[in-house]
Amino acid sequence: MRFDLTDLQLFIHVAESGSITAGAQRAHLALPSASARIRGMEEALDVALLQRSRRGAEPTEAGRTLLQHARTILRQVEDMHADLAPFASGLKGQVRLLCNTSAMTEFLPDALAAFMAAHPQLSINLEERVSREIVRIIADGAADIGIISDSVDHGNLHTLPFRRDPLVLAMARGHPLARQLKGKRSMPFIRALEHDFIGLAGASALQQHVTEQAARLGRHLHVKIKLRSFEAICRMAAGGAGLAILPETAARRSPDALRIVRLADDWADRHLLICMRDAAELPAYARELAAALTGPAPASSG
């Protein structure tokens, strides 16, 4: 049997995302190459590792067993690198931190900059994931700390408050919906679904979350264009290209031409939480990071 670390990491990505296509993207592999690697693993083991369907791919019982071993092996490799790093670059540890889109773009840059400046011998492996995925990965022990929305069930994970993160609807002041709302400051999401949207490009956790909320209402989110930053989305929305759903902190930095309306839906009034399995099991530097993140937000540089 011949597996390499790329095979194991690919299988983890496929299992966590529920899709070979998405797993290939996360592993930075072409889809044919990823499919061939999965088939090669199944042929080497003489067992099906994935149950494929039109909705994606889920691990079989054998696949779940492989998933546990793959995570253990890759975690051990990460630990090995972390232990050897001081000899090469002076690093003394690494923290794997998972977070959603809002935490990644709105809150963590300032918080992590201050912490890393005070801990120059520490590295942080930061990844963006949707909240429910983060809960699963943290529960499996495959990452140290996660930042999630309080709208998801975090099970038995230990949580700490991080930041308040309400989502708002943004549009041009001359947009037809803005004229209908007149002086209203909030509205239900379903009313906005009659209009076109501007979304986030790539594997955005926030975009996936908003799309899922539309699906729960039995509606389709019509996204006309996807951009890579909140700033670009705000500029497009202010120009009348469509509606946008984004964190209030990002919307408030927008041009005056943008009308901001709160969403009345419970899922939009979010609080972000820090989650971990057991703080006592974390390395000392990971516990220090979690403690630092629960402190007050750093003053804005703007």
N, C-alpha and C positions, 0 to 999 in steps of 0.2 A: 504494500500500500504506500502510495506517495502523495503526501499532502504538503503544501508549503503554507507559510503564514498568510499569503495573499488569498489562498483558497479558504482558509478558516475565517479570515476577516470578511471576505465576500459572503460566506454563508451566514455569518452573524448579521450583516447588513440586510440580506434577503429576508431572514427570519424576523428581524425587528420591523422592517418596513412592510412585510407581507407581499412583496413584489420583486421578481427577478430584475425587472427594468429599474425600479428605484434602488435596489441593492447594487446594481451595476453602476449607477450614477454615483452613489456614495463611495463606492470602491474605486471610482475613476477608471472604470473598464468599459470597453465597448460591449454592447449587449450580446453579440455572438460569442465573444471571448468569455463573458461571464457564464452564459448558458453551457458552453463547452466545459468550463471548469466544474460546474455543478454536476453535469453528466459524468465527468471523469471521476468525481468523488463517489457518485452512486455506483459506477461500474467497479471501482476499486473495492468498495465495501459489499458489493452485490446486494444492495438494499436500496429501496426508495427513501430519499431523505425529505422530499417535498411532495405535498399533495397539491397539484396544480388545478386551477379552475379559471373561469372567466373573470372572477373577482380578484385573482392574484395567486399567491402560493403560501401555503402554511406548512410548517414542519410536521412530518409524520412522527410516530413515537420514536423511531430510530433517529429522526432528525433532531428531536428535542434532546435526546441523549448526546448526540454530537454537539449540539449547541452548548450544552453545559461544559463539555470538555474543551470546546474551542474557546469559550470565554475564559476558562481557567488557564489554558495555555497562553493566550494572548495577554492576560493579566500578569502571568509570571514573566513573560517577555518584557512587558512594561516595567515590572518591578526590577528586572535585571538591568534594564537600561538606567532606571532611576538610581540603582545602587552603584552602577559603574560611572555614572555621569560626573560625580565629583572628581574622579581621576583625570577626566578629559577637559572639563569646562568649569569646574568649581560649583556646579549645581549640587544641592543636597536633597532635593526631592521634587516630585511632580504631583499635581492634583488634577484629576479628570473632573471637569465641571461641565454639566449639561444645563442648557437653559432654553427658554422659548424666545421668540423673536423680539418681544418688547424688552426683556432683560438684556438680550445681546446688544441691542442698538441704543436703548434709552438710559439704562441704569448702570450696567456693568463697566463700561469704559472708564468712568471716573473712579468708581469704587475699586476696580482692579489695579488701576494705575497707582493709586495711593498705596495699596497693599504691596504690590510688586516693587515699588520704589523702596519700601521698608524691608523687603525680603529679596535682595538681589540674587540669592542662590537658590531660588525656587522658580520652577516653570509651571505653567498652567495650560493644560490641554482643554480648550474651550470648544464645545460643539453645540450647534442649534438643533433642537428636536421639539416635537410637540409634547405637551405636558404629560399625556397618558403614557407615551413612550418612555419619557424620563422616569416616571414612577416605576415602570416595569424594569428598566435597566438598573436603577438604584436598588430596587428590591432584590435583584439577582446578584448584587454585589459587583457589577461590572463598571461602576463609576463611583466616585467618592461623594460628590455633592450635586444636587439638582436644584433648579429654580423653576417652579411650576405655578400655574394658575390655581387658585383655590376652588375653581369650578370642577376639578377632577377629584375622584376618590383616591386618596393617597394611602389607603390601607393602614398598615402598621408602621409606616415610616414616621420617623420623628421630624416634626416641622417647626420652623421658626418664622416669624414675620419678616418680610423683606421690603416691599414697596407697594403702595396703592397704584393700580394701573388700569383706570377705566378706559374703555374704547369709545370713540365718538364717531359720528358721521360728519364728513366734511364735504362741502360743495361750493361752487361759485355762488356769490350773492345773487346773480341773475338766473340761476338754475330754476327750472319750473317748480321743482319740489320746494326750493327755498321760498318762492313766492306763495306757494300753498300753505306753508307753515306759518307765514307772517311772523308774529311775535313769539311763537312757541319755542321752548328751549329743549324739548325732548320729543321723541317719537318712537313707535315700535319699529323694529327692523323690517318686519314683513311689508310695511308700507314703502320702504325704499327699494324693494325687489322688483318694482315695476320699471326701474330705471337702469341704465348702464353703469358699470363700475370700472374703476381703475384699481389694479391689484399689484401685489408684490411678485416679482419674478423669482424663479428658482424654487428650491424645496423649502419654501417659507412656512414655518409652523403657524404663523398668524393667518396667512392666506388659507391654509388648510382648515384652520379652526372656523373661519368665517364661512367658507364653502360648506362645511358640515352643518353649521347652524341653518343655512338656507335649505339644505336637504331635509333637515328635521321638520321644516315647515312645509315640505312637499314642493319646494320651489327651486328654480335654477338661478344661480348667480351668474349673470351675463357680464363677463369681464372683457372689455374692449381692448385693453392694453395692460401689460405688466411691466413694471419698472423696478429698479433695484434699490431704491432708497426712499425713505419717507419724504425727504425734501423734494425729490422729483415728483412724487405722487401729489404732494400738496400744490406744486406749481401747475401740474396738469389739471387738477381739480379746480384750482382758482381760475384757470383759463376756460373752464366750462366743458372739459372733455368727459366728465362723468363724476359719479360719487366715489368716495373713498372711506374705508373704515380703518382707523389707525389709533394708536395710543394718544390720549389727550395731550401728553407732554410734547409729542411730535407736532400735533396739530397747532398748538399754541405758539409754536415758532414760525408759523406760516404767514404768508402775506395777508394784509388787511382785506384783500378781495375774497378771502375764504370765509364762508359761513360755517360755523361749528355747532352741531346739535348733539345732545346726549342721546344715547340709545336707552329706551325704557326697559329693555330686556334684562333679566337677571344676569345672564352670561356676560353681558358687557360691563357690569360693575365689578371689575376684577381686583383681587389682591394677589400679589405674588408671594409665594412661600419658598423658603429654603427647606429642602428635604434631604434626609440621609437615613441610612439604616440604623446605625447606633454610633453616636459621637465617640463613645469610648473605644470603638474599634478603629477609628480613623487615626492616621499618623498625626503627630502633634501639629505639624504645619497645616494640615487640612482642617483641624479643629480651630486653629488660629484664623484661617481664612473664613470659616463659617461664622466665627464670632465677629470678625471685622465687617462682614456683610450685613449683620443684623444691626449695626450701628446706624446713626443718622446719615442721611444722604450727604455726600460732599457738596460744598458750595459750587454752584455752576460757574464755569469759567467765562460764560457769556454775560 
